[in-house]
């Protein structure tokens, strides 16, 4: 257990890992501390810098006292009395120009459809024939492969059992799932004796009830279940296991995280059942089936094996507190016992000679055991593994999924070589943080009401169309409040993806090297982005705001709305066409030198251009025609074109920000905002 509890994490009473923000220090914090240290060191330059602020404040107060007073103006009425289209144009330029493309993509309302129902399974054959770049790879089951210039996905279902076995063998050569330490207190020799492999066995032992059988080499899932057996067990609790009214196993005076020597699965069932009783109620039903014989919270608890069905799930372990119930690590009593027996046999066969004779006890290291299973492929069929920030190959064409997986595992193990087998140093590299999903529900409710209010008054106070109203509202909540999609995955900070994480060893900025989850979340989780439900609520509110705009303005005392002048419409058209021309010129200049337009790797860029540029020209042309013909009431057609044009962008990379030049993507998203401004400015006339 200690392998996961490094200084940056704490262990909550619910059995969840939570990040200790108070102890987490960034590079920027360190720089700030250094600055303070330099100022406080007494240097003359430091004192000059520290006096600038009070001198500036005093000078400002003296000058301000000599100026005539001006009554403050309430900005609300002045703002809503602007021509609606002009206000909208100013807001679009302010919101979109200075916003990063990643955040603009999070604001994009079109992607909400893909967030509501999980990842769309769309396969593009052309994208399977490109050079992969190995700087950041995502192994995800059941989805199409996606490739780009900065990252790629690998269909983990294509990784064979042979490749996974090779990976597990390589991982076991570097990481160790146990450490050896002497007992904190003298061993109770009436209950336990120590084997030469450092494991405990019942003392005295009934030799007739045990017979040693051969077992195969453990799989990656065996190591995963082995970690789950000891994860968050209340080790001070005493559990008594009975079989046919005979006491067959007891955890009394059992050293924490110790390993019981078992010779077959029948003996392993006794140990595993006792460990499952020593859990929170949410992690195992066996906790509720055990009878407590007194009022002491520590027991003893009594459990009769005869009353148990060994083929129904008895554990639901959520290592990183993000996975929904159906994605927790679950196994039957028989499966847990089989895994425990296999791993214990492996450990006995590979233990240092005579380690137990010196009083050293083998202790389970949950953290390293967990990462042995992850790197060995235990969650490739149901979860997601991301390996990033490592050197990789550029010319990776025609490599198989097995080759990619083994290549990435080898790169990780090269980084972990100095840390494997050491509990303290390895624990400094791994953590699992976040907030429980249940605490996100109030934010979800607040986000819905906030979205409704913002979209309603955007529709009342401006001429925002559907797309623009929702996009503006999303810009307020991206990275702040949660929606239905975020409740599913849990509330998290801007740069914290759900799952267990491992730092790049020796990285001064603590870059993440691996992210692993047990559920099929998207490979890149950015801000808390608005999803389908929130966008739909905003859409309905915007429509109602347009219907009751006059009544609302009169009730709130807003100034009468003014028609937007024609020059505002033409200005938005010119800005939209100008953005389109900039995108086109960038593509022409780039392709005239590189000539890679028809390469398979450029497919996302082609989709981006084909879905944005023609729609932008169509919106501008129709806006001018509608204005000259007096058909301004048809402006919702332009807004619908804007919304639909984003569909290909949402499909590429399964609704996530795909590999493209940041400047190019920024211009594309800005162009979409200008398309919405054209439609809304026309509507305000």
N, C-alpha and C positions, 0 to 999 in steps of 0.2 A: 504493500500500500504506500509505503514511504516514497516509492519511485514516482508517484504522481503528485505528491504533496510538496512541491518546491516552494520557495519563499514567495512566489507570485500568486499562489493559490491558497485558498482556505477551504475547509470542508464543512459544509453546512449541516444542520441537524436533520435535514431531509435527505441526506445522502447525495447531494449535488455538489459539483465543483463550482465555486464562484470565484471570480477573479478579484484579488485584493487590489483595488484601484489605488489605494493609498500607498502601497508599496511598489507599484509599477512606475518606473521612471523612464522617460523617453530621453532621446538624445538632446531634444530641445530643452528639457528640464535641466539636464546636466550643464548645458551651455549657460542657462540662466544662473545656475548656482555658481559657475565659474565667474560670471560677471559680478555677482554680488560679492564674491570673495575678493575679487580684485579691487572693488570699490571700498570694501571694509578693511582692506589691508593698510590703508593710510596713505596711499599714493596721492600725490598732489593732483594728478589728472583725474583720479576717481572722484575727489571732492568737487572739482569744477563741474563734472557731469551731473553730480547729484544736486547742485544748486540751480541748475537751469530751470527746472520745473517750478519751484517756488518763486523765482524771480519773474518768470513769465506770467504766473498767476497774479502776482502783485501788480505788475505793470498793466495787465488787462483790466483789473479791478479799478485802478486809478483812472485809466482812459475812459472806461465805461461810465464812471460816475459823473463825468463832465459832459456826456452826450445827452440830448433830450430823450425823454421816455417815449416809447411807441407802444400803443395798445396791441396786444397779441390778437391775431386773427384766428378764428376757428377754421381749420383747414377743410372740414368736411363739405360744407356748402360750396366753398370755392372750387373744390376738386370736382364735385359732381356737376357743377355748372359748366365745366369745360365741354366743348363738343366731344361727344362720346368717342368718335373715331380718333380724334387727336390724342385724347387721354389713353386710348388703347394702344396707339402707335408708340407713344412715349414709354408706356409700360413694357411693351414687347421689347423695345430696344434696350431698356434698362435691365430687364430680366434675363434676356438671352445673350447679349453681347459679353457680359462679364461672368458668365456661368460656364463651368468646365463641361466638356462633352459627356463625361460620365454622369454628372448630375442632370444634365439635360435629358439624357437617355432614361434616367430614373423618373423624370417628370413626365415623359412621353405617355399619354393616356392610352394609346393603342395597345401597349404591352400588357395592360391589365387583363385582357382576355386570356393571355397565356399564363398569367400568374394564378388564375382562379382554378384551372383544371390540371395543373401540373405541366410537365414538359410535353409539348406536341411531338409525336413520333414521325418526323419527316426526314426521309432519306434522300440525299442528292447524290446520285452516282458519280457525277463529275468531281465532287469534292473528295472522292476516295483516291484520286489519281494525282496527288500533289506531293511536293516535298514537305515533310513534317519538320517542324522546328521544336527542339527538345528543351527549350528553356522553361516551359510550364505545360504540364500535361495533366489531363483529367481522365481518370478511369471510371467510367460510369456504365452500369448495366442497361441493356435494353433500349438505348437510344442510338441515333445515327452518329457516325463519326463526323467531326467538324475540324477543319484544319485552317490555319491562318498564319500570319507572319509573326505572331507573338505567343500563340498558344495553340493547343489542339486537344481533342478528346479522343479517347480510345474506347471502343466498345469492349468492356471488360468481360462480357460473355464469350468473346473470342479468345481469351487467354486460356490455354489448355491446362489440364491437371498436371501434366509433366512440367510445364513452366512454373506453375505454382509450387510444386515440390522442390524444384531447383532453387526457387527464391527462398523457400523456408529453410532449406539446408544452408544457404549462404547466410541468412539472417542469424541462425543459431550459432554460426561460427563467430559472430561478433557480439550478440546480445545474450544475456543470461537471465533466465526467469527466476532464479533463486540467488540468494546471498547466504553466506555462512557467518553466524555470530553466536557468541556464547549466550547462555540463558541469563536474563536479568536477575532472576531469583533461582535458588537451588532447585533442581529438577525433583519433582515428587516421585521418588523411585517406587513408591507403592502403587502408583498409577501408570507410570511411563518408564520406558527404557529407551536408550539411544542406540541406533544401529550404526554400523561403520560408515554408512552413507550420510549420517547426520539427520536421519529421519526418526520420528517417534513410532514406537509400537506399544501396544497394550502390555502391561506387566502385572501378573504373569499372562502369557498367551496360551490359548488352547490350540495346540498343534493339530488336533484332529479336525477342527472346524475350518482350517485354512489349507488350501492346496494351490500351489503356484502354477499358473498357466502362461503360455506364451501370448504375446500381444503384438500387433503391428506397430510400426513407427507412427507417432502421433501426427495428425494433420494440423493445419493452421487453425481450423475451428476447434480442435481439441485444446490448443493453447488459449483460445478465446474463452472457452467454457472454464478452463482451469483458473483463469484470472477472475471470471465471474463468480466462481465458488468462494473465493476469499474476499472479493470486493465488498467493502463496507460491512463486514460481519462484526457484530458486537462481541468482541473476543472475550470479554469478561463474563459472558453469560454461560451458565452451565446447562447443557442439554443431555438428556438421557434417552438413548434409543433402545427400544425393546423389540424383541422378536420372539413370538410364541411364549410370551410372559417372562422372557429371560432378558436381563440387561446385557446387551452385546456391545455397546459403545457409550462412552461418556466423555464430555469435554472438560471435566473438572480438572483444574490446575494445568490445563493445556497451554503451553507458551504461545503467545500471539503469532499468527502467520506461519506456524510450524506445519510441517508436512507429515502426514500419517503414512507409515509404510503399509501398503495393501498388496495382497498377493493375487487378488482376483476382483472381478467387478462386484461380487456380493459384499465383500468387505468395503469396497469403495462406496457402495450405496449407503452404508451406515454413516460414513464420514460426511458424504455429501448431504444427506438428510439432516444431519445435525447442523451443518453450516447454513442450510437454507432456513432453519428455525431461527438462527441468530441474525435475522435481517429485519429491516422495516417491513411493515405490513404490505406496502405497495410493491415490494420486490419478490415476495414469495407467499403463496397461499399456505405453505407449511407452517408459517408463523402462527396463523390463526387456528390451525388444526392441533397444535401442541397444547397440552394441558400444563398450567403452572401450578405447582404444588404448594406454594405459599405466596405471601404478599410482596416478597422481594422481587424487584424488577429484574434482577440477575438470575432468577430461577431458583431451583432447577425446573426446566421444562421437560415434559415427558411426551414422547412420540412413539406410537406403535407402528412398526413397519407393516404389519399384517393389514392395517386399515388403509394403506396407501395404494393408489393406482400408479404403477411405475411408468405408464405410457401416456400420461397427460402432462402438459407443461407445469412445472413447479417453480419457475423463476422468470422474472421480467426485469432484467438488469438494464438500466439506461446509464451508460458510462458518462455521457456528456450532457445529459439533461435537456436535449433538444428533440430527440426522436419521438414521434408519436407512439402510442401504445403498440400498434402493430409492427413497429420497426425496432422494438427493444430486443435485446439478446434473450431469446427464449429457448428453453430446452426441457425435456422430460427428465425424470429422475434416472432413468436408464441411460440416457445420453450423457448426463452429467457424470454418472459413475464410470461410464466407458472412457470418457475423456480423462477423468482423474486417474484412472488405472493406467492408461497409456502414458500419460505425462510422468507419473511417478515411476513407472518402469524405465522410461527413458532417462530420467534423472538419476536413478540408481545405477544404471549401466554406464553413465558418464560422470559420476561423482569422483572427486579427487580421492585417491587411495587413503583409507583410514582417517578421513576428515572427522568422522564422528567420535573416534577414539580420543581425540584431543578436546572433547567437550563442545565442539562447534555444532550448532543446530542449523539445519537448512530452513531458510525463511523465504516465503513466497514474495516476489517483487511484482506486484500487480502491474505497475507501469511498464516495465520492460516486457513482461509476458504479453500485455495487451499490444504493444508495438511489434512484438514477434509475430503475433497473429495477423496484424494489419499488413505488414510488409510481406508476410507469407501468403496473402491473398484471401484471408478469411471473410472479408466483407465485399469482395468484388462482385458477387452475384446479387447482392441486395442493397449495397451502399455505394459510396463514392470515395475515391482516394485521389487527392490532388498532390502532385509533386512539382515543385517550382523552385525558382531562384538557384538553379544549379547549372553548371556548364553542360552543354549538350551538342548534338550533331545538327548541322544544317542540311547536309545532303542525305536525308533519311528516306528517300523514295524506295518503294518496294520492300520495306522492312515489315515484318509481321507484327501482330500485337504481342506475341510472346517476346520477340526481340526488344520491343519497346519497354515492356514491363521489366525484363531482366536488366536492361541497360539502366533504367532509372533506379532500380533497387541497388545495383552495384554502385551507382553514384552516391546514393544515400549512405550505404555502408562505408564507403571511403571516408565520408565526413564523420561518421559515428565511431570509427575505429578507436580513437583514444578514450571514448566514453563508455563503451560496451562493458557490462559486467560490474560497473561501479554505480552503486545506488545513489549517492549524493550528486555526483557530477552529471549523471544522466537525468536526474530529476530536475536539474536546472534548465534542461532543454525542452521539456514538455509541460503542457498545461491544458486545462479545459475550463473555460470561463463562460459567463452568460447569466441571463436572468430567466427564472422559471417562466414557462409559457402562461401560467395562470395570471401572473402579474401584468401581462400584456393586455388583458381584456378591458380594463378601464381605459387604456390608451386607445384601444380599438373603438370603444364607444365614443370617446372624445373626438377621435379622428373622423368618425362618420358625421357627428353633429357639426363639427367644424367645417367639413367639406360641404355639407348642405348649406350652411350659412354663407360661406365665402362664395360659392357658386351662385347662390340666389342673389346676393347683392352685387356681384360682378355683372349679372344679367340686368339688374335694375339700374345700376349706376353707369354702365358702359354698354357698348353694343357687342360684347363678346359673343361669339358663336359657341356652339357646343364644344368643339375641340379646344378653342382658346380658353373658355371658362374653366374647363376641367384641367387644362395644362397649368393655368395660373394657380388654381387651388392646389394642385399637386406640388407646385414649387414651394408652397408654404409648409408642406408636411413631409417632403422627402428628407429622410434622416431624422425625423422627429417623432411623429405618431405612427401607430401601427394600424393595419387593416386585417382583413380575414387571412390573407396569405401570411402575414407576419405572426399572427396568433398561432398558426400552424407550426411555424419554425421557431418561434420564440423571439422576444425583444432582444436586440443586440446593438452594439455600437456600430459606428460607421465602417470600421475596417475589420470587424470581428466576424468571420464566417462561422456558421454552426459546426460543431464537431471538436474532435481532439486535434491538437496542434503541436508541431515540433519546430523549434527554431533551427536556423542554419547555425551549426556550431561555430563559435568565434565571431559571429556577426555583430559588429558594434551597434547597429541599429535594430538588432533582433528581427531579422527578416524571417518570415515563415517558410519552412522547407516542406512540410507535409501538413495537409488537412484531411481528416478522415471522418466520415459520418456513416451511420448505420441506415439512414434513409436516403432516398433518391432526390436530395436537394440539388439545386442547380450549382454548377461548378463555381460560379462567381457570384457571391452574395454581397451586394453593396449596401447602400442606404436602405432604410425601411421605406420601401417604395409603395405607392398606392396601387392597389390591385383592382380586380373587377368590381367588387361590391362597392368600394369607395367611389370609383369612377362612375358607376351606374347611379349612385345616390347624387353625385354632383350633376350628372346629366339631367336627372329628373328635376333637381332644384333649379338648374339654369332654365329649363323650359317653363317652370312655374314662375320664375322671376320675370321672364319675358312676357308672360300672360298678364301678370299683376303688377307690371312696372309702374304704370301711372298711379294706381291706388297706393302703392308703397311709397312712392315719392311724395304724394300729397300727405300721407299719414305721418311721415318723418320730417316734413318741412323742407324737403330738398328743393333746390332751385329748379325752375322748369328746364327740361332737357332741350338742347339746341341741336339743330341739324348740323351734321358735319359738312364742311365745305368740300366741293369737288376736288380741290387741290390736295386734300388729305388722301383721298382715294388714289389719285394719280401718284402721289408720293409713295404710298405703300406699294403700288405696282412697280414703280421704278426701283425701289429698294429690293423687292422680291426678284425682279429680273436681274438686277445687279448681282445679287447673291448667286443666282443661277449661272450667270456668266463667269463669275469667279471660280465656281466649282468646275465648270466646263474648261476654262483655261488651265486650271491646275491639272486636270486629267490629260489635256492635250500636250502640255509641256512635259509631263511625266512620261506619257506613253511615246512621245516622239523620241525620247532618249532610251527608254527601257524596252519598248515594244513587247509588253507582256499582257496586253489587254485580253487576248484570247486564251491565256493560260488558265488551267483549272484553278490555280491558287487565287486568281482574280475574280472568281465567281461572286463572292460577297460584294466586292466593289462594283461589279456590273449590275447586280441587283439594286444596290444603293442608288446608282446613277439612273437606271431605267425606271425605278419607281418614284424618284424624286423630280428629276429635271423635266420630263414631259408633263407631269402633273402641275408643276410650278408654272410652266408656260401656259397650260390650259387654264389655270385659275386666273392668271393675269389677263389673258385674252378675253375670257368670259366676263371678267369684272369690267373691262373697258366697254365691251359690247352692251352689257346690262346697263351701264351708266348712260351711254349715249342713247340707247333705245328707251330709257325710262323704265327698265325692268329691275330696279334695285330690290324689289320684294323677292326676287329669286336668289338672293345671296345665300340661303342655306345650301344650295347646290354646291357652291364653292367650298363651304365648310365640310360637306360630305366628301368631296374629292380629297380634301386635306386629310381627313380621317382615314379613308381607304388607302391612300398612297403610303401609309405607314405599315401596312400589313406585311409586305416582304421584309421590311426591317425587323419586324417582330418575329418573323419565322426563322430568319437566319440565326444560327447559334441558339436555337430554341428559346427565343425571346430575350436573349442576353446581349450585352454590348459585344459586338463581334470585332474581329481583328481588322482594323483599318487605321489609316493615318489619323492622328488626333485632330490635326488642323482640318483635314478633309471632312471628318465626321462632325466637327463643330459647325462647319459651314452648312452641311446637309441639314442638321437639326435646326440651325438658325433659319435656313430657308423654309423649313416647315412652319416655324413660328411666323415668318413673314407671310406665308400663304394664309394662315389663319387671320392675320391682321388685315390682309386684303379683303377677305370675305366679311369680316366684322365692320371694317370701315365703310364698305359698300352698304351694309345693312343700316348703318347709322344715318345714311343720307335719305 
